[in-house]
C-alpha cells in the first residue's frame, strides 16, 4: 500500500474576469492553430456572463467540502488544487506542495469518464508540471474514474429526481430524458471507453430513478465541420423530439460534474432558447456539484488507496476501473497541422 501525504484536486480552470478571457482561451488552444476570429467568437460566450467562468468558484466549494468531509472521519490529508489552463496552475500547486514538504499525493481529476482529454491528458499535464517544478516535485498518482461508483450514481439520481419534480405530476410519465455529455472526436471515442461508460451511468441512473425513456446526446462540439465527432447534438435531438410530438424534456448533464460555462451557455442559454421556440418545456437537472453523496464518493476513492482492506466500490456491469492506466490507454488524438477557419475550440473540460 502506497503512503500518501496529500490530495490534489485537478481541474480545467476558467477565467475569473473579463480581461482573463482571451489569455485563457489562448492557453486552452495553444499549439492547435485555432484562428483568432474563432477565439473571439468563443470569448463572447464568456462575456455573456460578464467574463467569468463559474468553474473556479465551484472548485473552491468542492475543495472546502472535501476538506470538511475528510476531517469529519479523521483523515488528516491536506487538500491542494491545481488547474490545467488557468490560475491556480498545476505547477504552482506542486510548488506549494513541495514547499510544504509533500512527497506523494493522490490526484482527484474532475472527470468521471475515460478519454484522452479527461484522463491521459491530465496525467500528461501533471507530468509537465512536475518537470517545470524540477527536483523535489511531489509524486502524484491519479485516482480511478468513477462513472459507476454507487455514490456518484446516487448523487446523479437525486439531481434528476429534483428536476423531475418541476414537471406537473400528470406530465411526469411522459417526460423524455436527454443525457448530455461533451462531444469528442470519433477517433478519441473509438480508442477509449468514454461512450460505454456514459451509457452505463445513464442506465444505472435511469434504473435508480425509475424512468426508462432516456437518450444519450452530446453538446459543446469543437473542431472543423468535416471532422467526425460524437452525435446527435442536443439541439438536433430537441428538434427530433418535437417532430415526434414530445413536449416535456428533462436534460440531465451526467457527463459533467459542475454547472460550468458550457452547461450554462450550451444548455441553459442555447438549448433552452430552442426549446421555447419549439414549444417544449425543458428542465435541466443540476450537476452533482457538492452533493453530499458525491463528496463521500471522493472520500471513498481516497480511502481505497490509503486504507488496507477498504472496498473498491462499483455497481453495474463493469466493476471498478483500473488505478494505473495501461500504456496504450486513451491515446492522443491525431493532430491537424494546418489551421481550419471553421475550427471551434473547446472551452471547458470535455467530461
PEBEL-V406107 format. One record per residue. N is the residue number from 0. RES is the residue in three letters. OMEGA is omega in whole degrees, -180 to 180 (* if undefined). Layout:
n=N res=RES omega=OMEGA
n=N res=RES omega=OMEGA
This chain:
n=0 res=UNK omega=179
n=1 res=UNK omega=178
n=2 res=UNK omega=-179
n=3 res=UNK omega=-180
n=4 res=UNK omega=177
n=5 res=UNK omega=171
n=6 res=UNK omega=178
n=7 res=UNK omega=174
n=8 res=UNK omega=-176
n=9 res=UNK omega=-178
n=10 res=UNK omega=-173
n=11 res=UNK omega=-178
n=12 res=UNK omega=179
n=13 res=UNK omega=-179
n=14 res=UNK omega=-179
n=15 res=UNK omega=175
n=16 res=UNK omega=-173
n=17 res=UNK omega=-177
n=18 res=UNK omega=177
n=19 res=UNK omega=-165
n=20 res=UNK omega=-178
n=21 res=UNK omega=175
n=22 res=UNK omega=177
n=23 res=UNK omega=-179
n=24 res=UNK omega=176
n=25 res=UNK omega=178
n=26 res=UNK omega=-180
n=27 res=UNK omega=-171
n=28 res=UNK omega=-178
n=29 res=UNK omega=179
n=30 res=UNK omega=-177
n=31 res=UNK omega=175
n=32 res=UNK omega=178
n=33 res=UNK omega=180
n=34 res=UNK omega=-177
n=35 res=UNK omega=-177
n=36 res=UNK omega=178
n=37 res=UNK omega=176
n=38 res=UNK omega=180
n=39 res=UNK omega=177
n=40 res=UNK omega=-178
n=41 res=UNK omega=179
n=42 res=UNK omega=180
n=43 res=UNK omega=176
n=44 res=UNK omega=180
n=45 res=UNK omega=180
n=46 res=UNK omega=176
n=47 res=UNK omega=179
n=48 res=UNK omega=177
n=49 res=UNK omega=178
n=50 res=UNK omega=-177
n=51 res=UNK omega=169
n=52 res=UNK omega=177
n=53 res=UNK omega=-169
n=54 res=UNK omega=-178
n=55 res=UNK omega=177
n=56 res=UNK omega=178
n=57 res=UNK omega=175
n=58 res=UNK omega=177
n=59 res=UNK omega=179
n=60 res=UNK omega=179
n=61 res=UNK omega=180
n=62 res=UNK omega=-180
n=63 res=UNK omega=180
n=64 res=UNK omega=-180
n=65 res=UNK omega=177
n=66 res=UNK omega=-179
n=67 res=UNK omega=-179
n=68 res=UNK omega=179
n=69 res=UNK omega=180
n=70 res=UNK omega=-177
n=71 res=UNK omega=179
n=72 res=UNK omega=175
n=73 res=UNK omega=177
n=74 res=UNK omega=-174
n=75 res=UNK omega=176
n=76 res=UNK omega=175
n=77 res=UNK omega=-179
n=78 res=UNK omega=178
n=79 res=UNK omega=-177
n=80 res=UNK omega=177
n=81 res=UNK omega=-177
n=82 res=UNK omega=175
n=83 res=UNK omega=-165
n=84 res=UNK omega=179
n=85 res=UNK omega=-177
n=86 res=UNK omega=-3
n=87 res=UNK omega=-180
n=88 res=UNK omega=180
n=89 res=UNK omega=-179
n=90 res=UNK omega=178
n=91 res=UNK omega=177
n=92 res=UNK omega=-180
n=93 res=UNK omega=176
n=94 res=UNK omega=178
n=95 res=UNK omega=179
n=96 res=UNK omega=179
n=97 res=UNK omega=179
n=98 res=UNK omega=179
n=99 res=UNK omega=178
n=100 res=UNK omega=180
n=101 res=UNK omega=-179
n=102 res=UNK omega=-169
n=103 res=UNK omega=-174
n=104 res=UNK omega=170
n=105 res=UNK omega=-180
n=106 res=UNK omega=170
n=107 res=UNK omega=179
n=108 res=UNK omega=-176
n=109 res=UNK omega=177
n=110 res=UNK omega=-174
n=111 res=UNK omega=-169
n=112 res=UNK omega=-178
n=113 res=UNK omega=168
n=114 res=UNK omega=178
n=115 res=UNK omega=-174
n=116 res=UNK omega=-173
n=117 res=UNK omega=179
n=118 res=UNK omega=-175
n=119 res=UNK omega=-177
n=120 res=UNK omega=176
n=121 res=UNK omega=176
n=122 res=UNK omega=175
n=123 res=UNK omega=178
n=124 res=UNK omega=179
n=125 res=UNK omega=180
n=126 res=UNK omega=178
n=127 res=UNK omega=178
n=128 res=UNK omega=177
n=129 res=UNK omega=179
n=130 res=UNK omega=179
n=131 res=UNK omega=180
n=132 res=UNK omega=177
n=133 res=UNK omega=-175
n=134 res=UNK omega=179
n=135 res=UNK omega=178
n=136 res=UNK omega=-178
n=137 res=UNK omega=168
n=138 res=UNK omega=-177
n=139 res=UNK omega=177
n=140 res=UNK omega=-178
n=141 res=UNK omega=173
n=142 res=UNK omega=-177
n=143 res=UNK omega=174
n=144 res=UNK omega=-165
n=145 res=UNK omega=-177
n=146 res=UNK omega=-178
n=147 res=UNK omega=176
n=148 res=UNK omega=-176
n=149 res=UNK omega=179
n=150 res=UNK omega=177
n=151 res=UNK omega=178
n=152 res=UNK omega=177
n=153 res=UNK omega=-179
n=154 res=UNK omega=179
n=155 res=UNK omega=-179
n=156 res=UNK omega=177
n=157 res=UNK omega=-180
n=158 res=UNK omega=179
n=159 res=UNK omega=178
n=160 res=UNK omega=179
n=161 res=UNK omega=179
n=162 res=UNK omega=-180
n=163 res=UNK omega=-179
n=164 res=UNK omega=180
n=165 res=UNK omega=173
n=166 res=UNK omega=175
n=167 res=UNK omega=-178
n=168 res=UNK omega=-177
n=169 res=UNK omega=-179
n=170 res=UNK omega=-168
n=171 res=UNK omega=-180
n=172 res=UNK omega=-177
n=173 res=UNK omega=-178
n=174 res=UNK omega=172
n=175 res=UNK omega=-179
n=176 res=UNK omega=174
n=177 res=UNK omega=177
n=178 res=UNK omega=-179
n=179 res=UNK omega=173
n=180 res=UNK omega=179
n=181 res=UNK omega=173
n=182 res=UNK omega=175
n=183 res=UNK omega=178
n=184 res=UNK omega=-179
n=185 res=UNK omega=177
n=186 res=UNK omega=-179
n=187 res=UNK omega=179
n=188 res=UNK omega=-178
n=189 res=UNK omega=-178
n=190 res=UNK omega=177
n=191 res=UNK omega=179
n=192 res=UNK omega=-174
n=193 res=UNK omega=-176
n=194 res=UNK omega=179
n=195 res=UNK omega=-180
n=196 res=UNK omega=177
n=197 res=UNK omega=-180
n=198 res=UNK omega=179
n=199 res=UNK omega=175
n=200 res=UNK omega=180
n=201 res=UNK omega=-180
n=202 res=UNK omega=-178
n=203 res=UNK omega=180
n=204 res=UNK omega=180
n=205 res=UNK omega=177
n=206 res=UNK omega=-180
n=207 res=UNK omega=-178
n=208 res=UNK omega=-179
n=209 res=UNK omega=172
n=210 res=UNK omega=-171
n=211 res=UNK omega=180
n=212 res=UNK omega=-173
n=213 res=UNK omega=175
n=214 res=UNK omega=175
n=215 res=UNK omega=179
n=216 res=UNK omega=-172
n=217 res=UNK omega=-178
n=218 res=UNK omega=170
n=219 res=UNK omega=180
n=220 res=UNK omega=175
n=221 res=UNK omega=172
n=222 res=UNK omega=-178
n=223 res=UNK omega=-178
n=224 res=UNK omega=-178
n=225 res=UNK omega=-179
n=226 res=UNK omega=-177
n=227 res=UNK omega=176
n=228 res=UNK omega=-179
n=229 res=UNK omega=179
n=230 res=UNK omega=6
n=231 res=UNK omega=175
n=232 res=UNK omega=-178
n=233 res=UNK omega=-178
n=234 res=UNK omega=177
n=235 res=UNK omega=-179
n=236 res=UNK omega=178
n=237 res=UNK omega=178
n=238 res=UNK omega=180
n=239 res=UNK omega=178
n=240 res=UNK omega=-179
n=241 res=UNK omega=177
n=242 res=UNK omega=179
n=243 res=UNK omega=174
n=244 res=UNK omega=-179
n=245 res=UNK omega=-180
n=246 res=UNK omega=178
n=247 res=UNK omega=-176
n=248 res=UNK omega=173
n=249 res=UNK omega=178
n=250 res=UNK omega=-178
n=251 res=UNK omega=-179
n=252 res=UNK omega=-176
n=253 res=UNK omega=178
n=254 res=UNK omega=-176
n=255 res=UNK omega=-179
n=256 res=UNK omega=-178
n=257 res=UNK omega=-178
n=258 res=UNK omega=-178
n=259 res=UNK omega=-167
n=260 res=UNK omega=-178
n=261 res=UNK omega=173
n=262 res=UNK omega=-177
n=263 res=UNK omega=-177
n=264 res=UNK omega=-173
n=265 res=UNK omega=-180
n=266 res=UNK omega=-173
n=267 res=UNK omega=-180
n=268 res=UNK omega=-175
n=269 res=UNK omega=-176
n=270 res=UNK omega=180
n=271 res=UNK omega=177
n=272 res=UNK omega=178
n=273 res=UNK omega=180
n=274 res=UNK omega=178
n=275 res=UNK omega=179
n=276 res=UNK omega=-178
n=277 res=UNK omega=-175
n=278 res=UNK omega=180
n=279 res=UNK omega=171
n=280 res=UNK omega=180
n=281 res=UNK omega=175
n=282 res=UNK omega=180
n=283 res=UNK omega=176
n=284 res=UNK omega=175
n=285 res=UNK omega=171
n=286 res=UNK omega=-174
n=287 res=UNK omega=175
n=288 res=UNK omega=179
n=289 res=UNK omega=174
n=290 res=UNK omega=-177
n=291 res=UNK omega=-180
n=292 res=UNK omega=178
n=293 res=UNK omega=177
n=294 res=UNK omega=177
n=295 res=UNK omega=175
n=296 res=UNK omega=179
n=297 res=UNK omega=178
n=298 res=UNK omega=-180
n=299 res=UNK omega=177
n=300 res=UNK omega=176
n=301 res=UNK omega=-176
n=302 res=UNK omega=-178
n=303 res=UNK omega=178
n=304 res=UNK omega=-175
n=305 res=UNK omega=-175
n=306 res=UNK omega=179
n=307 res=UNK omega=177
n=308 res=UNK omega=179
n=309 res=UNK omega=-177
n=310 res=UNK omega=174
n=311 res=UNK omega=-169
n=312 res=UNK omega=174
n=313 res=UNK omega=177
n=314 res=UNK omega=178
n=315 res=UNK omega=-167
n=316 res=UNK omega=-165
n=317 res=UNK omega=180
n=318 res=UNK omega=-178
n=319 res=UNK omega=178
n=320 res=UNK omega=-178
n=321 res=UNK omega=174
n=322 res=UNK omega=-179
n=323 res=UNK omega=-176
n=324 res=UNK omega=173
n=325 res=UNK omega=-176
n=326 res=UNK omega=-176
n=327 res=UNK omega=-177
n=328 res=UNK omega=174
n=329 res=UNK omega=-177
n=330 res=UNK omega=180
n=331 res=UNK omega=176
n=332 res=UNK omega=175
n=333 res=UNK omega=-178
n=334 res=UNK omega=174
n=335 res=UNK omega=-174
n=336 res=UNK omega=-176
n=337 res=UNK omega=179
n=338 res=UNK omega=175
n=339 res=UNK omega=-177
n=340 res=UNK omega=-176
n=341 res=UNK omega=-178
n=342 res=UNK omega=180
n=343 res=UNK omega=-179
n=344 res=UNK omega=170
n=345 res=UNK omega=-174
n=346 res=UNK omega=177
n=347 res=UNK omega=-177
n=348 res=UNK omega=-172
n=349 res=UNK omega=-177
n=350 res=UNK omega=*
